[in-house]
Structure formats: C-alpha cells, structure tokens
Amino acid sequence: MSTALDQLNNAEDVAIVRTSNRKWRARKKQFMPWLFISPYLALFLLFTLFPLLFTVYLSFHAWNPVAGLANMEFVGFNNYAQELTSPWFWKAVYNTVWLAVTTGIPQHVIAIPIAYLLVTAFKGTLRHFYTATMFVPFITSTVAVSLIFYSIYSGNTGILNQWLLALSGVPVIGALFAWVPDAMPIRWLSKSDLIKPSIAFVVIWKYTGFNIVIYSAGFLTVSKDLYDAAKVDGCNAWQQFWHVALPMIRPFIFFALTLTIIGNLQLFEEPFVLTSGDSGGVAQSGLTISYYLYLIGWEWLEMGAAAAVSLLLFIIIAAATSLHFYFNGKKGLEGNR
Amino acid sequence: MKKILLAAAASVALLTAPAMAGDIRFDGFPDFNSHLDKLIPSYAAKHPDTKITYQMNDHGDHHKKLTTNLATGSGAGDVVVVDVSFIGSFINAGGFENLSGSEYGADALEAGFVGYAWNQGKGSDGNQYGIPIDIGPGVMYYRRDVLESVGGGIDGVITDWDSYIEYGKKLKEKKVFLIADAADVAKTIVLTTVKNGDGYYFDKDGNSLITSERFVKAFEIAKRIRDEGLDGQIGAWTNEWYDGFKKGTVATQLSGAWLLGHLQNWMAPDTKGKWGVSNLPNGIFGSWGGSFLAIPKQAKNKKEAWEFIKYLTSTEEAQVAGLKNIGAFPVLKATYTDAAFDEPLEFLAGQKARQLFAQVAQKVPAVAPRKGDLIAEDVVLNGALAEVLNDGKDIMAALKDAEALVKRRVK
C-alpha cells in the first residue's frame, strides 16, 4: 500500500518521464530536418566548403604539389603580390574582359530577336525543332567543337580561308573580298591580333542557342491579351516588340545576363584548345584568367600562386556581378509586372 | 541484419585491404600497356610471387594524376612512368625513392646505360631517382623523292644551317616547305647546343642563360627560315601536319626515333619507301622525349617494384622487346649489337636506321634538368619564340622580356 507521499513521488516521476519524452520528441523534431538534408550537407562540406577554405589557405603558401602536403611554406601575401605585378596576369585579365564583352553582347543581341521570331512566327513542333537545333552547339562537347574550329581556322587547308578565296571570285560581291588573295594564308590562330576574335566567334556560336532557349521561354510568358491591347491602341509590329514584349521579359534578360557574365569570365576550354594549350597563344593573346591559373598550377606546379589567382578571379566575378545587380537588379528582380 | 553487417564489413575490408605481398601496380600511359601485355606473362613465369597490374591514362592525365598522388601521399602505383619533360620538377621534390640507396644500389647499373639519359634521372643531390626506360635520339627525317627532285645528296643539306636553308630555297620554287614549323629549328638548337655543365635555361649557380648567344642564334636562324617563307607554319600533332607527311609538301622534320613508328603506323603509312633519316643539321646531337621509371615513397611493395624496374630497363630481353613491341628505343647500350639493329627498315627504303639512332644516342650531351625548366620552356620556347616568329618582335627584346618573367618566378 503506497502512502500519499509515495503517490506524489510517483506522479512526479511520471511527469518527469513525460517531460523528458516531450523534450526528446521536440528535439527529434528539430533534428529530423538536419537528418534529411545530411547527405547534401556532407557532400557540400566535403566537396564545396572544404576545397573553398583550403584554396584560401593555400593562397598564402608556396606549394609544389609534387613535394607532398608536408612541404607547404607560409609566404603571407607574396602570391598575391607576385600575381598582381605579373604582366601575364594583367594580359589574362585584359583578354578575359575583352572576350567577355565581345562575346557577351552579341549572344543576347542575336538571341533576343531570334527567340521573338521563333515564338511569334512558328507554332508547336516546328518551333521546338528550330529551338532544339540552335541548342545543339551548347550541349556539344566544348573540346570537340574547339577541335573542329581549329581545323576550320587552319591557315593552309582550313575551310574558312577556302571560302573567303571562293567568295573573292564571285562576280558582284567579289569586290568586297578583293583583299583576300593578297592576305592568304590568313593565320587565324597564330597571329596575335586575330586570336581573340577567332575565339570570340566560337564562343558566340556556342552559347547563343542557350540564350535563345531562355528568351523563348520568356516570350512565351507574355500574355496574348497584351499584344491584342497594344494592337487596339495602334501599335505596329516593331512597337509591340519594343514596348510590350521586351519590357515583359526583363527578368529573363537579367537572369541570362548574370549567367553570361559568370560563364564568360570563367572561359577556359575554347581558348585552351584553340591555342593548343601553348602558353596562351602568340603573345598570350588567348590567355584567359582560368587558362593562366591552369598554367601556373598544373604546368609550373605552383599551386599556391594558382590558388591566389583563382581567388582573384573570384573577386573579379563577384565585382562584375555586383555591378550588374546594382545597375540592373532593381528592374530585373522586381518581378515581371 | 547480421548478414548485411558482415557484407558491409567484408566490402570495407576489401577496399582497405593492404595489397598482397608481391603485388605491384605500374602507372603509365599508352603504349606501355601493349608492351606490358607481352612482357608480364614471361616475367610472371619467373617470379610467381609477383602479380603485376597496370593503370594507363593518356600522357597528360597520367602526369596530373601522379601530381595529385604525390601531393596527397596516396594512390600512386608502385612503379610510375615519368616523361623527360616532367622529370626535373618531379625528382627534386622528394616524392620518389632514392634509388642510389643501399637497398636498391642503382649506381651499379650506370655503366650499361646511355650516359645522357642516365644523368637526366639524377636529382640535384647527385642521387638517382629515375631509371631511363626508353630514349628518343634526335634525327632528321627527310623525303627522298623531294630531295631527288631538286638533286644533290642529303649530306649537302645537313652540312650546316646555311646549307639547310639553301635547300629550303630550292624547295620553295617547287612549292614544298622545308619544314612544318621553323620554331622546331630554334628549339632544336637551344636544346642541343648547351655548354658542358650548364642547364637548358640556367647555369650551375641558377643564373639565367636566356639572353645568351645560344638563344639569340637559335632564334635568328628560325626567323630567317620564317621570313624567307620556307616553313609551313604548321603546328605539330594537327591534321595539317599529318597531311604534309602524306602528300610530301613538307620535306624534313626534326624529331626523335619514335616518330618513325607513328609515321609508318598511322600518320603516313602509304609513303613507305619515300623516307630517309639523317643526322641533325650542323653536326648537332640531341634527343626528343624519353621516359623514366621511378618508385614513389608511398609505394607498398618497393622491393618487387625495383626488381621489375631492373627487368624492364637493364635486361636486353625487355629492352629489345620494347623496340619490337612499341618502337621504344632502348637505353641499354648492350642491345645495340642485337640483330634487330642491322635490320633494313622498309619504310626508310631499306636504310639500317637503328644503327644511326644508336650512334646518335651515345653522342647526346648530358644536360641535367633544373628547377624552373618547365616555366622557362613555356615562357621562352613557346612564348617568346612565337612572338618573334609570328609577330615580328625583336629577338633581344623578346628574350629580355621572357627572362624578366622567368626571374620573377624562379628564385
């Protein structure tokens, strides 16, 4: 027979058990989401955050990877100082910006009208067919594409020079190409002033299709009612495009531009293959920042300096995107109405 | 549940199981696999305790993988191939076993090897870290039919660089290029006329030699060839390059003995009998390429690895097999009296070219690789040379700029 006191104690016990149960349940509730995202979290920590922090750490050290992890030497800001005063680094910055601008703008100037035409002039299957066709360059391996262009650009046997020669022989337009026979063979990839434009053309050719897909999706979101209303108000076709369609796809333009800025500043494969990986081409005119950091890290085995350059590239990209967000972000992100 | 646990434990054990005693892995690039496929069975018959596997990656990826392996201290094979262009930066970094040590005793093998190749495998401390397995004695390949069309013999062409350029001028009238790329001439001169005791780009004390007479003269000769319009400005390993070999629009190519295999197997098999080889112009001797074998410090079965390296590099059987299997030119001098060296080669119109290769091999001067060679090569022989030839930059200005760049990085 239990006393009243015992009963009281028991009740307390039960209460304690209950609260601890409740606490455990609450904790479980807190804990569960973490458990569910833990696979991602583990991968993120291991393959994103750790390499990122390690790169920062590495950038303050001189390290020849072949010598093993134990042989890192702390050098403070030396790597940064060395690169910021290196002529090749600044050549690479100039080339990267040059290529980013000259390939970036045409990609959009060409893609927007084509996307508009696709959406307004073609229906269903035919539109999908054309969009898919123009998307093909984007999904084709960059190395394969660059190798093909390498042959096209070849000075002695390349098809580009053959075409130019043929054009100079055509009756009417031939006059425009009269200079061609004297200039032959044009060495698209081994004259320093032609390398960048040659690379730029490949980049434009490859990435315009991607932007066409984005902008087609954009133009499809514009309601037909708006066009009808504009027509009632007396807009012609050009005014419909300029005053109705274009403002409506602002968020898409903003998004596509952001991708272009980031992608173009990281340009590597096209210049690398087109210059045969040969120290950036004649006079380093095809040397981009990514290409340069590859040379430093993998050819010259200076991983610390390569890490520093990669962080400098990160700063440049961050600065460029911030500027883009500052000037275009308000209009771009405010939603489309 | 228990079963699953057991299975898991077993697979973990499998993953982490130490290599069985005697198992070694050979890391390299093609065509070493074709060579190993034929050699491993006969080696295994004599060494039943050793099981040899290999891992092949293409040339560039192999060296990147090896770099990562050495950086992290894990994942490298027991025997690794190192190309001559990487050997200088790899062996002085401390990732490989010192084969001069008493447990290996590599120094005893030295006398059997071609001198310059042996020396390239030495670290700056004088110890042996890499053992040469094949070499690329430098020769000039030339089209016999093209030479006949202008008359004269090959000896008249290779007397000196002037006679070589004269030959080019005669070829120009027939619309044939003297050489695919004039840059090859400059590179050849720079790499073959090194003064005794100097490195390629730096002297004994690490001072730069980049603006020295050797570079200036090399650049001048290449520029003469380019300015006279005697070269095709065709890059190596491109379709245009192969095309020139096939059609006979390029008359000569300076390269290593190994180019022969490529020419006859896939580049221009239909030109059989139209080719010849000679010494390099101006009486110089040099080499193109070559490979070394080394044992990473992280290797698990070093003893067996060393036995296998010795077999591959210092037995006539394996060295001659390399020549026959993959056209890898032997580095072991004793093989040069083998019957294979007296075989007339059909592709070269019956010329006994291997004897020439062997003679060249023994005359190549030894140049020790140095730290900074990789950077200097990129900046000087790729960078500055291209600016001089393609953009018309002044030679001295280009060399001075290159030197300043190299000095910034190599301390």
Interface residues (C-beta under 8 A of the other chain):
Chain A: N64 P65 V66 A67 G68 L69 N71 Q82 S86 P87 W88 Y150 S151 S154 G155 N156 T157 R187 S190 K191 S192 S276 D278 S279 G280 G281 V282 A283 Q284 L295 W298 E299 W300 L301 E302 M303
Chain B: K64 T67 T68 L70 A71 T72 G73 S89 F90 A93 G94 G95 G232 Q233 I234 G235 T238 N239 E240 D243 L374 I375 D378 V379 N382 G383 A386 E387 N390 D391 K393 D401 L405 R408 R409
